[in-house]
């Protein structure tokens, strides 16, 4: 979505396979955080400025490095905790950067702001129709094998999207 909005995208992942997918999806820069410090690489790639927005679906041990990689007035979007570890944040890090940490919980958003949710979906579908969004479906499962898909997600082995077919 960042590319569809005209952003320079820096993707971070823990494996070469996941980074290759990010590159194919249009990422401008790549960080393998299993090999280098996420914060240090963000600073290097941005000339020490940090990034304006971080989308974090993982949480865990990299959360503090992500916050430290934010630019002045940056925003960190907390989307989930795929790592299984819910991080804690020292408030001084947010204060010193004039930063914002935003929870992005789609279920509550859709329920509480249905008009905004519908507008967001219209935009997503428009980007898809224009070829600006190309979701990667790496594997499909029949409904009877949904457990295997969930297990793969839990073990952080999924690259792209896993789809469970209901019929």
DSSP file (Angstrom, degrees, kcal/mol; ACC not computed):
  #  RESIDUE AA STRUCTURE BP1 BP2  ACC     N-H-->O    O-->H-N    N-H-->O    O-->H-N    TCO  KAPPA ALPHA  PHI   PSI    X-CA   Y-CA   Z-CA
    1    1 A X     >        0   0    0      0, 0.0     4,-1.5     0, 0.0     6,-0.2   0.000 360.0 360.0 360.0 -32.0    0.0    0.0    0.0
    2    2 A X  T  4> +     0   0    0      1,-0.2     5,-2.9     2,-0.2     3,-0.3   0.919 360.0  47.8 -59.0 -43.0    2.9    2.3    0.6
    3    3 A X  T >45S+     0   0    0      1,-0.2     3,-1.6     3,-0.2    -1,-0.2   0.900 107.6  55.5 -64.6 -39.8    4.0    2.1   -3.0
    4    4 A X  T 345S+     0   0    0      1,-0.3    -1,-0.2   128,-0.2    -2,-0.2   0.792 108.7  49.6 -62.1 -26.6    0.4    2.8   -4.1
    5    5 A X  T 3<5S-     0   0    0     -4,-1.5    -1,-0.3    -3,-0.3    -2,-0.2   0.415 123.6-105.7 -92.5   0.6    0.5    5.9   -2.0
    6    6 A X  T < 5 +     0   0    0     -3,-1.6    -3,-0.2     1,-0.2     2,-0.2   0.638  70.0 146.2  88.7  14.8    3.8    7.1   -3.6
    7    7 A X      < -     0   0    0     -5,-2.9     2,-0.6    -6,-0.2    -1,-0.2  -0.479  56.4-116.0 -85.0 154.1    6.0    6.2   -0.6
    8    8 A X        -     0   0    0     -2,-0.2     2,-0.5    19,-0.1    19,-0.1  -0.812  40.8-146.7 -79.6 125.3    9.6    5.0   -0.6
    9    9 A X        -     0   0    0     -2,-0.6    19,-1.9    17,-0.3    20,-1.8  -0.867  19.9-171.5-108.4 125.9    9.2    1.6    1.0
   10   10 A X  E     -a   29   0A   0     -2,-0.5     2,-0.4    18,-0.2    20,-0.2  -0.967  16.3-160.2-110.8 114.3   11.9    0.0    3.2
   11   11 A X  E     -a   30   0A   0     18,-2.6    20,-2.3    -2,-0.6     2,-0.4  -0.768   5.4-165.6 -99.4 141.3   10.9   -3.6    3.9
   12   12 A X  E     +a   31   0A   0     -2,-0.4     2,-0.3    18,-0.2    20,-0.2  -0.985  18.2 151.9-126.4 136.6   12.3   -5.6    6.8
   13   13 A X  E     -a   32   0A   0     18,-2.2    20,-1.6    -2,-0.4    21,-0.5  -0.948  47.6-118.7-154.6 171.5   12.1   -9.4    7.3
   14   14 A X  S    S+     0   0    0     -2,-0.3     2,-0.3    18,-0.2    18,-0.1   0.392  89.2  44.1 -99.5   2.3   14.0  -12.3    8.9
   15   15 A X  S  > S-     0   0    0      1,-0.1     4,-2.0    19,-0.0     5,-0.2  -0.990  74.0-123.3-147.2 155.3   14.8  -14.3    5.7
   16   16 A X  H  > S+     0   0    0     -2,-0.3     4,-2.2     1,-0.2     5,-0.2   0.856 112.5  57.7 -62.5 -35.5   16.1  -13.9    2.2
   17   17 A X  H  > S+     0   0    0      2,-0.2     4,-1.6     1,-0.2    -1,-0.2   0.930 108.4  44.3 -62.3 -46.2   12.9  -15.6    0.9
   18   18 A X  H  > S+     0   0    0      1,-0.2     4,-2.0     2,-0.2    -1,-0.2   0.874 112.8  52.0 -67.8 -36.4   10.6  -13.0    2.6
   19   19 A X  H  X S+     0   0    0     -4,-2.0     4,-2.6     2,-0.2    -1,-0.2   0.869 105.5  55.3 -67.6 -35.5   12.8  -10.1    1.4
   20   20 A X  H  X S+     0   0    0     -4,-2.2     4,-2.4     2,-0.2    -1,-0.2   0.893 107.8  49.4 -63.2 -38.8   12.7  -11.4   -2.2
   21   21 A X  H  X S+     0   0    0     -4,-1.6     4,-1.6     2,-0.2    -2,-0.2   0.919 110.8  49.9 -64.4 -43.4    8.9  -11.3   -2.0
   22   22 A X  H  <>S+     0   0    0     -4,-2.0     5,-2.5     2,-0.2     4,-0.3   0.905 111.0  49.1 -62.2 -41.5    9.0   -7.8   -0.7
   23   23 A X  H ><5S+     0   0    0     -4,-2.6     3,-1.5     1,-0.2    -1,-0.2   0.922 109.6  51.1 -63.6 -44.2   11.4   -6.7   -3.5
   24   24 A X  H 3<5S+     0   0    0     -4,-2.4    -1,-0.2     1,-0.3    -2,-0.2   0.795 106.2  56.6 -63.4 -27.7    9.1   -8.3   -6.1
   25   25 A X  T 3<5S-     0   0    0     -4,-1.6    -1,-0.3    -5,-0.2    -2,-0.2   0.512 131.9 -90.9 -82.7  -4.8    6.2   -6.4   -4.6
   26   26 A X  T < 5 +     0   0    0     -3,-1.5   -17,-0.3    -4,-0.3    -3,-0.2   0.508  64.8 163.0 114.0   5.0    8.1   -3.1   -5.1
   27   27 A X      < -     0   0    0     -5,-2.5    -1,-0.2     1,-0.1   -17,-0.2  -0.312  27.2-154.4 -58.1 138.1   10.1   -2.4   -2.0
   28   28 A X  S    S+     0   0    0    -19,-1.9     2,-0.3     1,-0.2   -18,-0.2   0.830  76.0  19.4 -82.4 -35.3   12.8    0.1   -2.6
   29   29 A X  E     -a   10   0A   0    -20,-1.8   -18,-2.6     2,-0.0     2,-0.4  -0.947  69.9-148.4-136.3 154.2   15.2   -1.0    0.1
   30   30 A X  E     -a   11   0A   0     -2,-0.3     2,-0.4   -20,-0.2   -18,-0.2  -0.966   6.0-167.6-128.6 142.0   15.5   -4.2    2.1
   31   31 A X  E     -a   12   0A   0    -20,-2.3   -18,-2.2    -2,-0.4     2,-1.0  -0.990   9.5-158.0-128.0 122.9   16.7   -5.0    5.7
   32   32 A X  E >>  -a   13   0A   0     -2,-0.4     3,-1.9   -20,-0.2     4,-1.3  -0.847   9.9-170.6 -95.6  99.3   17.4   -8.5    6.9
   33   33 A X  T 34 S+     0   0    0    -20,-1.6     5,-0.2    -2,-1.0   -19,-0.2   0.499  79.9  67.6 -77.0  -0.5   17.0   -8.0   10.6
   34   34 A X  T 34 S+     0   0    0    -21,-0.5    -1,-0.3     1,-0.1   -20,-0.1   0.624 112.3  33.7 -83.3 -13.7   18.4  -11.4   11.4
   35   35 A X  T <4 S+     0   0    0     -3,-1.9     2,-0.3     1,-0.2    -2,-0.2   0.618 126.1  21.6-112.3 -20.2   21.8  -10.1   10.1
   36   36 A X  S  < S-     0   0    0     -4,-1.3     2,-0.3     0, 0.0    -1,-0.2  -0.962  88.2 -83.2-148.7 160.5   21.8   -6.4   11.1
   37   37 A X     >  -     0   0    0     -2,-0.3     4,-2.5     1,-0.2     5,-0.2  -0.505  30.8-145.7 -67.4 126.4   20.2   -4.0   13.6
   38   38 A X  H  > S+     0   0    0     -2,-0.3     4,-2.4    -5,-0.2     5,-0.2   0.938  99.7  47.7 -58.1 -48.5   16.9   -2.8   12.3
   39   39 A X  H  > S+     0   0    0      1,-0.2     4,-2.5     2,-0.2    -1,-0.2   0.932 112.4  48.1 -59.8 -48.2   17.4    0.6   13.9
   40   40 A X  H  > S+     0   0    0      1,-0.2     4,-2.4     2,-0.2    -1,-0.2   0.893 112.7  48.4 -63.0 -40.0   20.9    1.0   12.5
   41   41 A X  H  X S+     0   0    0     -4,-2.5     4,-2.7     2,-0.2    -1,-0.2   0.888 110.2  51.5 -68.9 -38.5   19.8    0.0    9.0
   42   42 A X  H  X S+     0   0    0     -4,-2.4     4,-1.3    -5,-0.2     8,-0.3   0.946 112.3  46.8 -60.3 -47.0   16.9    2.4    9.1
   43   43 A X  H  <>S+     0   0    0     -4,-2.5     5,-3.5     1,-0.2     6,-0.3   0.907 112.8  49.5 -62.4 -42.0   19.2    5.2   10.1
   44   44 A X  H ><5S+     0   0    0     -4,-2.4     3,-1.1     1,-0.2    -1,-0.2   0.932 112.2  47.1 -62.5 -45.6   21.7    4.3    7.4
   45   45 A X  H 3<5S+     0   0    0     -4,-2.7    -1,-0.2     1,-0.2    -2,-0.2   0.693 116.8  44.0 -71.8 -18.5   19.1    4.1    4.7
   46   46 A X  T ><5S-     0   0    0     -4,-1.3     3,-1.6    -3,-0.2    -1,-0.2   0.178 114.0-108.7-112.1  16.7   17.5    7.4    5.7
   47   47 A X  T < 5S-     0   0    0     -3,-1.1    -3,-0.2     1,-0.3    -4,-0.1   0.840  78.3 -54.8  60.7  32.4   20.7    9.4    6.2
   48   48 A X  T 3 <S+     0   0    0     -5,-3.5    -1,-0.3    -6,-0.2    -5,-0.1   0.388 119.9 105.8  85.0  -3.5   20.1    9.4   10.0
   49   49 A X  S <  S-     0   0    0     -3,-1.6    23,-0.4    -6,-0.3    -2,-0.1   0.807  70.4-140.9 -80.7 -30.0   16.6   10.9    9.7
   50   50 A X        -     0   0    0     -8,-0.3     2,-0.3    -7,-0.2    20,-0.3  -0.276  28.8 -65.3  87.2 176.5   14.5    7.8   10.4
   51   51 A X  E     -b   70   0B   0     18,-2.3    20,-3.1    20,-0.1     3,-0.1  -0.706  26.3-138.2-106.3 155.2   11.3    6.8    8.7
   52   52 A X  E    S+     0   0B   0     -2,-0.3    23,-2.7     1,-0.2     2,-0.4   0.848  87.1  21.1 -78.9 -36.2    7.9    8.5    8.8
   53   53 A X  E     -b   75   0B   0     21,-0.2     2,-0.4    23,-0.1    -1,-0.2  -0.999  58.9-168.5-139.0 135.5    5.7    5.4    9.1
   54   54 A X  E     -b   76   0B   0     21,-2.4    23,-3.7    -2,-0.4     2,-0.7  -0.995   9.2-157.1-122.8 127.9    6.4    1.9   10.4
   55   55 A X  E     -b   77   0B   0     -2,-0.4     2,-0.6    21,-0.2    23,-0.2  -0.920  17.2-174.0-100.5 112.6    3.8   -0.8    9.8
   56   56 A X  E     +b   78   0B   0     21,-2.8    23,-2.4    -2,-0.7    24,-1.2  -0.858  25.3 157.2-119.5  99.1    4.5   -3.5   12.4
   57   57 A X  S    S+     0   0    0     -2,-0.6    25,-2.1    22,-0.2    -1,-0.1   0.453  76.2  55.8 -90.8  -0.3    2.5   -6.8   12.3
   58   58 A X        +     0   0    0     23,-0.3    25,-2.2    24,-0.2    27,-0.4   0.869  69.5 176.3-102.1 -45.5    5.2   -8.7   14.3
   59   59 A X    >   +     0   0    0     22,-0.2     3,-0.8    23,-0.1    27,-0.2  -0.439  34.5  98.9  70.2-149.0    5.8   -6.9   17.6
   60   60 A X  G >  S-     0   0    0     25,-1.5     3,-1.7     1,-0.2     4,-0.4  -0.270  94.1 -12.7  71.9-151.6    8.3   -8.6   19.9
   61   61 A X  G 3  S+     0   0    0      1,-0.3     4,-0.4     2,-0.1     3,-0.3   0.666 130.1  58.9 -65.8 -19.4   11.9   -7.8   20.3
   62   62 A X  G <> S+     0   0    0     -3,-0.8     4,-2.4     1,-0.2    -1,-0.3   0.554  80.5  89.4 -86.4  -7.0   12.2   -5.6   17.3
   63   63 A X  H <> S+     0   0    0     -3,-1.7     4,-2.4     1,-0.2     5,-0.2   0.923  87.9  46.0 -58.8 -48.6    9.5   -3.2   18.5
   64   64 A X  H  > S+     0   0    0     -4,-0.4     4,-2.5    -3,-0.3    -1,-0.2   0.906 112.1  51.7 -63.9 -40.2   11.9   -0.9   20.4
   65   65 A X  H  > S+     0   0    0     -4,-0.4     4,-1.0     2,-0.2    -1,-0.2   0.895 109.1  51.9 -61.0 -38.5   14.3   -0.8   17.5
   66   66 A X  H >< S+     0   0    0     -4,-2.4     3,-0.7     2,-0.2     4,-0.3   0.939 109.4  48.3 -63.1 -46.9   11.4    0.2   15.3
   67   67 A X  H >< S+     0   0    0     -4,-2.4     3,-1.6     1,-0.3    -2,-0.2   0.916 110.4  52.0 -59.5 -42.6   10.4    3.0   17.6
   68   68 A X  H 3< S+     0   0    0     -4,-2.5    -1,-0.3     1,-0.3    -2,-0.2   0.718 104.3  59.1 -67.4 -19.7   14.0    4.2   17.7
   69   69 A X  T << S+     0   0    0     -4,-1.0   -18,-2.3    -3,-0.7    -1,-0.3   0.445  83.2 110.4 -87.3  -0.8   14.0    4.1   13.8
   70   70 A X  E <   -b   51   0B   0     -3,-1.6   -18,-0.2    -4,-0.3     2,-0.1  -0.448  64.6-130.2 -74.6 147.5   11.2    6.7   13.6
   71   71 A X  E >   -     0   0B   0    -20,-3.1     3,-2.2     1,-0.2   -21,-0.1  -0.337  49.5 -64.2 -80.2 171.9   11.8   10.2   12.3
   72   72 A X  E 3  S+     0   0B   0    -23,-0.4    26,-0.2     1,-0.3    -1,-0.2  -0.408 130.0  10.9 -56.0 133.0   10.5   13.3   14.1
   73   73 A X  E 3  S+     0   0B   0     24,-3.0    -1,-0.3     1,-0.2    25,-0.1   0.676  98.4 158.2  64.7  20.7    6.7   13.1   14.2
   74   74 A X  E <   -     0   0B   0     -3,-2.2    26,-2.1    23,-0.4     2,-0.4  -0.215  33.1-138.2 -70.0 164.8    6.9    9.5   12.9
   75   75 A X  E     -bc  53 100B   0    -23,-2.7   -21,-2.4    24,-0.2     2,-0.6  -0.992   7.4-159.1-129.7 130.8    4.0    7.1   13.3
   76   76 A X  E     -bc  54 101B   0     24,-2.8    26,-2.8    -2,-0.4     2,-0.7  -0.948  11.8-151.5-109.7 120.4    4.3    3.4   14.3
   77   77 A X  E     -bc  55 102B   0    -23,-3.7   -21,-2.8    -2,-0.6     2,-0.8  -0.821   3.8-153.7 -94.8 112.6    1.3    1.3   13.3
   78   78 A X  E     +bc  56 103B   0     24,-3.1    26,-2.9    -2,-0.7   -21,-0.2  -0.780  27.5 160.9 -87.7 109.6    0.8   -1.6   15.7
   79   79 A X        -     0   0    0    -23,-2.4     2,-0.3    -2,-0.8   -22,-0.2   0.683  56.6 -40.5-106.1 -24.9   -1.1   -4.2   13.6
   80   80 A X        -     0   0    0    -24,-1.2    -1,-0.3    25,-0.1     3,-0.1  -0.983  45.6-104.4 179.0-173.1   -0.4   -7.4   15.5
   81   81 A X    >   +     0   0    0     -2,-0.3     3,-2.4     1,-0.1   -23,-0.3  -0.459  40.1 158.4-136.2  59.7    1.9   -9.6   17.4
   82   82 A X  T 3  S+     0   0    0    -25,-2.1   -24,-0.2     1,-0.3   -23,-0.1   0.754  74.2  64.6 -58.8 -24.6    2.9  -12.4   15.0
   83   83 A X  T 3  S-     0   0    0    -25,-2.2    -1,-0.3     2,-0.2   -24,-0.1   0.702 108.1-125.7 -70.9 -17.6    6.0  -13.0   17.2
   84   84 A X  S <  S+     0   0    0     -3,-2.4     2,-0.5   -26,-0.3    -2,-0.1   0.387  79.7 107.2  85.8  -3.8    3.7  -14.0   20.0
   85   85 A X        -     0   0    0    -27,-0.4   -25,-1.5     0, 0.0     2,-0.8  -0.940  61.1-150.0-113.2 122.0    5.4  -11.5   22.3
   86   86 A X        -     0   0    0     -2,-0.5   -27,-0.1   -27,-0.2    -5,-0.1  -0.814  24.6-144.3 -91.7 112.0    3.6   -8.3   23.2
   87   87 A X        -     0   0    0     -2,-0.8     2,-0.3     1,-0.0   -26,-0.1  -0.260   2.0-137.5 -76.5 161.3    6.2   -5.6   23.7
   88   88 A X        -     0   0    0    -28,-0.1     2,-0.4    -2,-0.0   -24,-0.1  -0.850  16.4-142.6-113.0 155.4    6.2   -2.7   26.2
   89   89 A X        -     0   0    0     -2,-0.3     2,-0.6   -26,-0.0     3,-0.0  -0.967  10.7-132.6-127.2 130.1    7.3    0.8   25.3
   90   90 A X    >>  -     0   0    0     -2,-0.4     3,-1.7     1,-0.1     4,-0.7  -0.704  21.8-142.7 -75.6 119.8    9.2    3.4   27.3
   91   91 A X  H 3> S+     0   0    0     -2,-0.6     4,-2.3     1,-0.3     3,-0.4   0.744  93.6  70.3 -60.9 -25.4    7.1    6.6   26.9
   92   92 A X  H 3> S+     0   0    0      1,-0.2     4,-2.7     2,-0.2    -1,-0.3   0.823  91.5  59.9 -63.4 -29.0   10.2    8.8   26.7
   93   93 A X  H <> S+     0   0    0     -3,-1.7     4,-0.8     2,-0.2    -1,-0.2   0.901 108.9  42.8 -64.5 -39.7   11.0    7.3   23.2
   94   94 A X  H  X>S+     0   0    0     -4,-0.7     5,-2.2    -3,-0.4     4,-0.6   0.914 114.9  50.6 -70.5 -43.8    7.7    8.6   21.9
   95   95 A X  H ><5S+     0   0    0     -4,-2.3     3,-1.2     1,-0.2    -2,-0.2   0.930 108.0  50.9 -59.9 -48.9    8.0   11.9   23.7
   96   96 A X  H 3<5S+     0   0    0     -4,-2.7    -1,-0.2     1,-0.3    -2,-0.2   0.715 116.5  41.1 -67.7 -20.7   11.5   12.7   22.4
   97   97 A X  H 3<5S-     0   0    0     -4,-0.8   -24,-3.0    -3,-0.4   -23,-0.4   0.427 102.4-126.0-102.9  -1.3   10.5   12.0   18.8
   98   98 A X  T <<5 +     0   0    0     -3,-1.2    -3,-0.2    -4,-0.6    -4,-0.1   0.863  62.1 158.3  56.8  33.2    7.1   13.7   18.9
   99   99 A X      < -     0   0    0     -5,-2.2     2,-0.4    -6,-0.2   -24,-0.2  -0.322  38.8-141.1 -92.0 167.9    6.0   10.3   17.6
  100  100 A X  E     -c   75   0B   0    -26,-2.1   -24,-2.8    -3,-0.1     2,-0.6  -0.994   1.6-157.3-128.9 136.9    2.6    8.5   17.7
  101  101 A X  E     -c   76   0B   0     -2,-0.4     2,-0.5   -26,-0.2   -24,-0.2  -0.972  20.7-167.7-111.9 118.7    2.0    4.8   18.3
  102  102 A X  E     -c   77   0B   0    -26,-2.8   -24,-3.1    -2,-0.6     2,-0.4  -0.917  17.8-137.9-116.7 129.0   -1.3    3.8   16.8
  103  103 A X  E     -c   78   0B   0     -2,-0.5     2,-0.7   -26,-0.2   -24,-0.2  -0.705  14.7-161.6 -79.9 130.1   -3.2    0.6   17.3
  104  104 A X        +     0   0    0    -26,-2.9     2,-0.7    -2,-0.4    -1,-0.0  -0.849  19.8 164.8-117.0  93.0   -4.7   -0.7   14.0
  105  105 A X     >  -     0   0    0     -2,-0.7     4,-2.3     1,-0.2     3,-0.3  -0.882  18.0-167.3-113.8  98.6   -7.5   -3.1   14.9
  106  106 A X  H  > S+     0   0    0     -2,-0.7     4,-3.2     1,-0.2     5,-0.3   0.863  81.6  57.4 -58.1 -41.8   -9.5   -3.7   11.8
  107  107 A X  H  > S+     0   0    0      1,-0.2     4,-1.7     2,-0.2    -1,-0.2   0.930 112.3  39.8 -57.1 -49.3  -12.4   -5.5   13.5
  108  108 A X  H  > S+     0   0    0     -3,-0.3     4,-2.8     2,-0.2     5,-0.3   0.893 115.5  53.0 -67.8 -39.6  -13.1   -2.6   15.9
  109  109 A X  H  X S+     0   0    0     -4,-2.3     4,-2.8     1,-0.2     8,-0.3   0.934 108.9  49.1 -60.2 -47.0  -12.5    0.0   13.2
  110  110 A X  H  < S+     0   0    0     -4,-3.2    -1,-0.2     1,-0.2    -2,-0.2   0.872 115.9  43.8 -61.8 -37.5  -15.0   -1.7   10.8
  111  111 A X  H  < S+     0   0    0     -4,-1.7     3,-0.4    -5,-0.3    -2,-0.2   0.901 121.7  36.4 -74.7 -41.7  -17.6   -1.8   13.6
  112  112 A X  H  < S+     0   0    0     -4,-2.8    -2,-0.2     1,-0.2    -3,-0.2   0.749 129.2  30.2 -86.6 -25.2  -17.2    1.7   15.0
  113  113 A X     X  +     0   0    0     -4,-2.8     4,-2.5    -5,-0.3    -1,-0.2  -0.484  66.1 159.3-132.0  62.9  -16.5    3.5   11.7
  114  114 A X  H  > S+     0   0    0     -3,-0.4     4,-2.4     1,-0.2     5,-0.2   0.830  75.3  52.7 -60.7 -33.6  -18.4    1.7    9.0
  115  115 A X  H  > S+     0   0    0      2,-0.2     4,-2.2     1,-0.2    -1,-0.2   0.930 112.0  44.8 -68.0 -43.6  -18.4    4.6    6.5
  116  116 A X  H  > S+     0   0    0      2,-0.2     4,-2.4     1,-0.2    -2,-0.2   0.893 112.4  53.0 -65.2 -39.1  -14.6    5.0    6.8
  117  117 A X  H  X S+     0   0    0     -4,-2.5     4,-2.3    -8,-0.3    -2,-0.2   0.922 109.2  48.6 -61.2 -44.7  -14.1    1.3    6.5
  118  118 A X  H  X S+     0   0    0     -4,-2.4     4,-2.3     1,-0.2    -1,-0.2   0.898 110.8  51.0 -63.0 -40.3  -16.2    1.2    3.3
  119  119 A X  H  X S+     0   0    0     -4,-2.2     4,-2.1     2,-0.2    -1,-0.2   0.902 108.8  51.6 -63.9 -40.6  -14.2    4.1    1.9
  120  120 A X  H  X S+     0   0    0     -4,-2.4     4,-2.6     1,-0.2    -2,-0.2   0.915 109.7  49.2 -62.0 -42.9  -11.0    2.3    2.6
  121  121 A X  H  X S+     0   0    0     -4,-2.3     4,-2.8     2,-0.2     5,-0.2   0.893 107.7  54.1 -65.3 -38.6  -12.2   -0.8    0.8
  122  122 A X  H  X S+     0   0    0     -4,-2.3     4,-2.0     1,-0.2    -1,-0.2   0.921 110.8  47.1 -59.3 -42.2  -13.3    1.3   -2.2
  123  123 A X  H  X S+     0   0    0     -4,-2.1     4,-2.7     2,-0.2    -2,-0.2   0.925 111.8  49.8 -65.2 -44.6   -9.7    2.7   -2.3
  124  124 A X  H  X S+     0   0    0     -4,-2.6     4,-2.4     1,-0.2    -2,-0.2   0.924 112.0  47.5 -60.0 -45.2   -8.1   -0.8   -2.0
  125  125 A X  H  X S+     0   0    0     -4,-2.8     4,-2.6     2,-0.2    -1,-0.2   0.872 111.1  52.1 -65.3 -35.9  -10.3   -2.2   -4.7
  126  126 A X  H  X S+     0   0    0     -4,-2.0     4,-2.0    -5,-0.2     6,-0.2   0.935 109.9  48.1 -65.0 -45.5   -9.5    0.8   -7.0
  127  127 A X  H  <>S+     0   0    0     -4,-2.7     5,-2.7     1,-0.2     6,-1.0   0.902 112.1  50.3 -60.9 -40.0   -5.7    0.3   -6.4
  128  128 A X  H ><5S+     0   0    0     -4,-2.4     3,-1.4     4,-0.2    -2,-0.2   0.932 109.9  49.5 -63.3 -45.2   -6.2   -3.4   -7.2
  129  129 A X  H 3<5S+     0   0    0     -4,-2.6    -1,-0.2     1,-0.3    -2,-0.2   0.834 110.5  51.3 -62.6 -32.4   -8.1   -2.6  -10.4
  130  130 A X  T 3<5S-     0   0    0     -4,-2.0    -1,-0.3    -5,-0.2    -2,-0.2   0.485 117.7-113.9 -82.2  -3.4   -5.3   -0.2  -11.4
  131  131 A X  T < 5S+     0   0    0     -3,-1.4    -3,-0.2    -4,-0.4    -2,-0.1   0.610  86.1 118.4  80.6  12.1   -2.7   -2.9  -10.8
  132  132 A X  S   <S+     0   0    0     -5,-2.7     2,-0.5    -6,-0.2    -4,-0.2   0.722  71.5  48.6 -83.6 -22.1   -1.2   -1.0   -7.8
  133  133 A X        +     0   0    0     -6,-1.0     2,-0.4    -9,-0.1    -2,-0.2  -0.981  60.4 172.2-120.1 125.5   -1.9   -3.8   -5.3
  134  134 A X        -     0   0    0     -2,-0.5    -6,-0.0  -109,-0.1     2,-0.0  -0.750  20.6-152.4-132.6  85.6   -1.0   -7.3   -6.2
  135  135 A X        -     0   0    0     -2,-0.4     2,-0.8     1,-0.1    -2,-0.0  -0.322  13.6-132.6 -61.3 136.8   -1.6   -9.6   -3.2
  136  136 A X        -     0   0    0     26,-0.0    25,-3.5     2,-0.0     2,-0.8  -0.826  17.8-168.2 -93.0 111.6    0.7  -12.6   -3.2
  137  137 A X  E     +d  161   0C   0     -2,-0.8    25,-0.2    23,-0.2     3,-0.1  -0.885   9.5 176.1 -97.3 106.8   -1.2  -15.8   -2.5
  138  138 A X  E     +     0   0C   0     23,-1.8     2,-0.3    -2,-0.8    24,-0.2   0.744  62.2   6.3 -86.7 -23.6    1.5  -18.3   -1.8
  139  139 A X  E     -d  162   0C   0     22,-1.2    24,-2.3     2,-0.0     2,-0.3  -0.982  57.4-152.3-159.9 144.5   -0.6  -21.3   -0.9
  140  140 A X  E     -d  163   0C   0     -2,-0.3     2,-0.4    22,-0.2    24,-0.2  -0.916  13.0-165.3-118.2 150.1   -4.3  -22.4   -0.8
  141  141 A X  E     -d  164   0C   0     22,-2.7    24,-3.4    -2,-0.3     2,-0.1  -0.977  22.9-118.5-131.1 142.6   -5.8  -25.0    1.5
  142  142 A X  E >   -d  165   0C   0     -2,-0.4     3,-2.4    22,-0.2    24,-0.1  -0.472  40.1-105.4 -71.2 157.3   -9.1  -26.8    1.5
  143  143 A X  G >  S+     0   0    0     22,-1.2     3,-1.8     1,-0.3     4,-0.2   0.843 120.2  63.5 -53.6 -36.8  -11.3  -26.1    4.6
  144  144 A X  G 3  S+     0   0    0      1,-0.3    -1,-0.3     2,-0.1     3,-0.2   0.710 105.4  46.6 -62.6 -19.5  -10.4  -29.5    6.0
  145  145 A X  G X> S+     0   0    0     -3,-2.4     4,-1.3     1,-0.2     3,-0.8   0.092  73.1 116.9-109.7  21.5   -6.8  -28.5    6.2
  146  146 A X  H <> S+     0   0    0     -3,-1.8     4,-2.4     1,-0.3     5,-0.2   0.851  70.9  62.1 -57.5 -35.2   -7.3  -25.1    7.8
  147  147 A X  H 3> S+     0   0    0     -3,-0.2     4,-2.5    -4,-0.2    -1,-0.3   0.873 100.0  53.2 -59.5 -37.7   -5.4  -26.3   10.8
  148  148 A X  H <> S+     0   0    0     -3,-0.8     4,-2.2     2,-0.2    -1,-0.2   0.884 108.6  50.0 -65.4 -38.0   -2.3  -26.7    8.7
  149  149 A X  H  X S+     0   0    0     -4,-1.3     4,-2.2     2,-0.2    -2,-0.2   0.925 111.6  47.8 -65.4 -44.0   -2.5  -23.2    7.4
  150  150 A X  H  X S+     0   0    0     -4,-2.4     4,-2.7     1,-0.2    -2,-0.2   0.899 111.0  51.7 -64.1 -40.2   -2.9  -21.8   11.0
  151  151 A X  H  X S+     0   0    0     -4,-2.5     4,-1.8     2,-0.2    -1,-0.2   0.914 108.1  51.4 -61.9 -42.9    0.1  -23.9   12.1
  152  152 A X  H  <>S+     0   0    0     -4,-2.2     5,-2.5     1,-0.2     6,-0.6   0.905 111.5  47.7 -61.5 -41.9    2.2  -22.5    9.2
  153  153 A X  H ><5S+     0   0    0     -4,-2.2     3,-1.8     1,-0.2    -2,-0.2   0.934 110.1  52.5 -62.6 -45.8    1.2  -19.0   10.3
  154  154 A X  H 3<5S+     0   0    0     -4,-2.7    -1,-0.2     1,-0.3    -2,-0.2   0.801 109.1  49.2 -62.0 -30.1    2.0  -19.7   13.9
  155  155 A X  T 3<5S-     0   0    0     -4,-1.8    -1,-0.3    -5,-0.2    -2,-0.2   0.348 112.1-121.3 -90.9   6.1    5.5  -21.0   13.0
  156  156 A X  T < 5S+     0   0    0     -3,-1.8    -3,-0.2    -5,-0.1    -2,-0.1   0.857  76.5 125.9  56.8  39.4    6.1  -17.9   10.9
  157  157 A X      < +     0   0    0     -5,-2.5     2,-0.3    -6,-0.2    -4,-0.2   0.463  37.0 107.7-102.0  -5.1    6.7  -20.0    7.8
  158  158 A X        -     0   0    0     -6,-0.6     2,-0.5    -5,-0.1     4,-0.1  -0.555  48.1-167.3 -78.7 136.2    4.1  -18.2    5.6
  159  159 A X        -     0   0    0     -2,-0.3   -21,-0.2     2,-0.1     2,-0.2  -0.989  66.9 -18.6-119.8 119.0    5.4  -16.0    2.8
  160  160 A X  S    S-     0   0    0     -2,-0.5     2,-0.3   -23,-0.1   -23,-0.2  -0.562 114.2 -23.7  80.6-152.1    2.6  -13.9    1.4
  161  161 A X  E     -d  137   0C   0    -25,-3.5   -23,-1.8    -2,-0.2   -22,-1.2  -0.757  48.6-151.0-102.1 141.7   -1.0  -14.9    2.0
  162  162 A X  E     -d  139   0C   0     -2,-0.3     2,-0.5   -24,-0.2   -22,-0.2  -0.930  17.1-156.7-104.8 134.3   -2.4  -18.3    2.8
  163  163 A X  E     -d  140   0C   0    -24,-2.3   -22,-2.7    -2,-0.5     2,-0.6  -0.950   7.7-155.7-118.5 129.2   -6.0  -18.8    1.6
  164  164 A X  E     -d  141   0C   0     -2,-0.5     2,-0.5   -24,-0.2   -22,-0.2  -0.914  18.8-141.0-101.2 122.1   -8.4  -21.3    3.1
  165  165 A X  E     -d  142   0C   0    -24,-3.4   -22,-1.2    -2,-0.6   -19,-0.1  -0.713   7.4-159.0 -88.2 126.5  -11.1  -22.3    0.5
  166  166 A X              0   0    0     -2,-0.5    -1,-0.1     1,-0.2   -24,-0.1   0.645 360.0 360.0 -80.6 -15.2  -14.6  -22.7    2.0
  167  167 A X              0   0    0    -24,-0.0    -1,-0.2     0, 0.0   -25,-0.1   0.388 360.0 360.0-129.5 360.0  -15.8  -24.8   -0.9
